[in-house]
Amino acid sequence: MGYQLPPVAWLRAFEAAARHSSFAAAASELNMTAASVSHQIRSLEKRLGFGLFERLPRGVRLSDMGAAYLPAVRRAFEDLSVATTGIFGSLGERTLRIRLPISYAALVLTPLLPEFHRRYPAIDLQLCTTIWGDGLNRDALDIDIRYGDGHWTDLPVQSGQPEKISVEKSIIVCSPDYADRLGSAPTLDALCAGEIIQIMGCESLWNDLLKQEGVDAAVASATVKSDTSLVALDYAAAGAGAVLVLDAFAAPYLRSGRLVRPVEAALETRQGHYLIRRPDSQHKPEVLLFCDWLSEVLAR
């Protein structure tokens, strides 16, 4: 049975016009005239029996039916792009530019990247941590990975919707030697009274964990404060105290035995790491391949 599909050229014109909110901008991208784009979209609307756009004095806006149709059309093109590039390879060398927090880069992403390079050797990666992020032209970014609640006011208008890529919880870790100094069965009270390593911006999490566990205790002043989880974890591994940190960040230290969990208490967090596709990069084959690959490996 044949597929009940409109011509692909009409769908491409629709997707591009929806992304740019402009027939003229879509025409420039597709190397067509604005009149040709308008004609193809009107042909598509006639074929479907519904208006897909509201024509405005300046630009266009998706109708309710157009907004409902767009995700399926976009997903179909993304799937085709991923399949084509994955099977037949990229057209020449490509560079994918990603900005991300340094702790996520060092402790989560980079240990996974050799697999990505083996699968897609023609795609070069440029990783820029947020320490240097302000010095990078944001228009040069393809992907932005951030930690937060998914709502940021500084995102460009055409950025993709933030995609949550992790479910986070915070755990307490310390070195084996420090745990031994706390006795055979360390408690939250003892940990709070001992040497605390704080991560800047996360100081309130200790009190949140105590409240969750029903423990009435005061948290000692921090022995040291760090602006990155990476430094805090290394300091804890040196035996300097206990730190409350994201479990994904602590995982490599726990696997190696450099750190242990003195107590099993864990604090579920409402925040997480989000992936944001930047404007004009959302539909690049290398961006789609990376997002598809990252979703796959993080789901394992």
N, C-alpha and C positions, 0 to 999 in steps of 0.2 A: 504494500500500500504506500502510495507516495506521501511525502510530508506536505502538510498544509501550511506552506510558508510563503510569505511575500518575497519578492526579489531581495537578495542580500544587499544590493546597492541602496535600496530604499531604507533598509534597517540601519545601514552604516550612516546614512544621512540623518536619520532620526536620532541615533545615539550621540553623534557628534553635536548636533544642534541642541540636544538636551543638556549635554555637558557644558557647552559654552553659553547657553541661553541666547544664542544668536545664529541666524542662518548664514550671515556673512562670515563669522568666525569659523563655522563648520565648513563653509565653502573653501576658505583659505587652507584649512587643515587637509581637506580631501582633494585639493587642487581642482576645484570646480568653480563655477560661478554661483553667486547667491541665488540667481533665478533657477538654476538647475537643482540646487538643494531644495528650494521651495517647491518646485514641480514634483520632485521625488517624494517629498513628505506629503503633499496633497494627494499624490497617487496612492501612497500608503494609507492615508486616512480614508480615502474613497474605498479602498480594498477592504479595510477593517470595518468600515461603517461608523467610525467614531472620530471626533476631533482629538488630536494628540497635543496640540498647542493652542494657547491663547495668543493671538497676535497683538503686541503692544506697540505704542508709538516708537519705543526704542527696545529692540530685542523681542524675545518671545518667552513665554512661561508655559511649563507643562500643565496640561489639563489634568483632572483627576484620573481619567483613563490613561493618559500618557504617563503619569507618575506610577500607575499600577503596572504598566507594560514595561517600563524602562529596566527594572532590576533583572527581569528574565532575559531581555535582549542583551544587556551588558554581560550577564553571567554566561550566556551562550558564546559571545565573542571572546571572553576571557578563557573559557574552556578550550575553544578552538586554538587560541594563541598559545596556551600552555602545551596542548597536545602537539601542535605543529613544531614548536621550538624544541620540545622535549624529544620528539622522535627524529626530526630532521636536522636539529642543531640550529644555533644562532647564526645570523647573517653577519659574520665578522666578529671582531672583538667588541665586547660591551663592558661598560663600567657601571656598577651599581653603587650609589653613594648613600650611606646609612649613617644617621646620627643617633646616638644612644648613650645612656648613662654608663660610666666607666665600670661600675660593679657588675651591671648586667652583661656588658661586653666581655669582661674578663672571666666571670664565674659561670655564665650560662651560654652565651652565644659562641664565643671563639672555640671552646672544646668541640662544638658540633660542626664547625665550618669545614673541616677537611672532607666530610661526607658531601657537602654541597659542591666543593671544588671537584671532587671525583665525578660527581654526576653531571656538572655543567662547567667543564674546564675552560670554555670560551668566555665566561663571565668573570670579570675582575671586580673585586670588592674594595671599596674605599670606606673604612670605618673612621668616624669622627666622634670622639666622646664629647659629652656636653661641657667638659672643661674647656674645650676649644670651640665649642659650637657657636658662640657669639661671633667668632671671627670668620665663620663660614657663610658664604652667600646662601641664604635659605632657598633661593631659586635653584641652586645647584643640587639640592637634596632630592633624592628619590623617595626615601623612607625615613620617617622619624619615629623612634621608639621612646616612649615616655612612661614615667611612673606617676600615677595619680588616679583621679576618679573618672577620667574619660571626658571631662569638660574643660576645655581651654579656650580662652577668649582671643588668643593671638594667632589662631590657625587661619591661613589664607582661605578666602571664600570658597574656592573650588577644591579644597583638600577633601580627600576621602573621609568617610565616617570612621572615627577611631575604632579599631577592632581589638577587643580584649584578648590577649594571648596567654594570660596566666591567671590562675586563682591563687592568691597569696595567703600565707599564714606566717606569723612570726613565732620563733622558738628561741629558747635560751640555750646558749652553748658556751663552753669554756674548755680549757685544756684539761687533759686527764689528770695532770699534777694538781691543778687548782681544784678540781672536783674531789680529789683525795684529801686535800686539806680541809674540805668542808665536812668530812666524815663519810661513813658508809651509806647513809641515806639523806642526802642534802634536801633541804626544804626551801620553799620560796622565801620564807622569812630569813633564813640564813643567807641566801643569795642576795636579798635586798640589803642586808646589813653589811655585806662584804664589799668587795671592790667591783664597781660598776663601770662598764665602758658604754658610753652613750653615742648614738648616731644622731647628728644634728637634724632637727626637724621631727624626730621620732621619740622625743623624751617622754611624751605623755603615754606611750604604749605600755610602759612598765605599770603605771597606775591602772590602765585599762585591763591589763592581764590580772593584776591583784584583785580588782573588783570582780572580774569574771570568775575567778577561782574562790571568791569569798574569803580572801586573806586580808586581815587588818594589819598592815605593816607599812612602814615608811621606807622609801627608797633612798639609799645613801647617796651622797653627792658623788658625781662621776669622777673616777680617777683620771679619765681622759675623755675628750670628746673628739669625734672625727666627722668630717663632712661626707665621707664615703663608707659604705659597708665593707669595702675591700680592706681599707686600712684598719677598721675596727676588728675585723676577723683576724687579721695578721697579729694585731696586738693581743687579742684573746689567745691565739695559738702560742704566743710567747709566754703565757702563764700569768698575764696581768689582771685577769678578772673575768667576769661574765658579761655577755652582750646579748641583747634581744634583737634578732635579725631575721630577715626573710629566709624561710626554709630552703628555697632554691639557691640562695647565695651560700648557705652553710653546707649544702650537700657535698661538694667536693672535699671540704675539710673533714666532714664526718666519715666519708668513704675512706679517706687516707688515714684516719685515726688521729689527726692533729687536734681535732676537737671532739667533744662528747656532749650529750644532752644530760645534764645533771638531774633534770626533772622533765616529765612528759607533758607538762602544761603547754598549750599552744593557743595563740590568739588569732582568730580569724579576722582578716582585714577587709574593709570595703573597697580598698584601692587595689590596683594591679598594674601590670605593664600593658601598654596599648601600642599597637602599630598603626601609624598614620601614613597613608600614601599621599605624597605631595602633588600639587597641581602639575599637569602636563606630564606626570610620570605614572599615573595610576594604571595605564593600560600598556605600558612598555612590556615586552615579553620577559625581560629579565626581572622586572618587578613582580609580575604575576608568577613566574617560576619560583622566585625566592619566597613569596608569601605562601604559595602552595606547599613548598618544601618545609618551611618553618612550622606551619600548621601540622604537617604530618609528623615531624620529629618530636614536637612538644606534646603531641597526643599519645606518644608511646608510653 
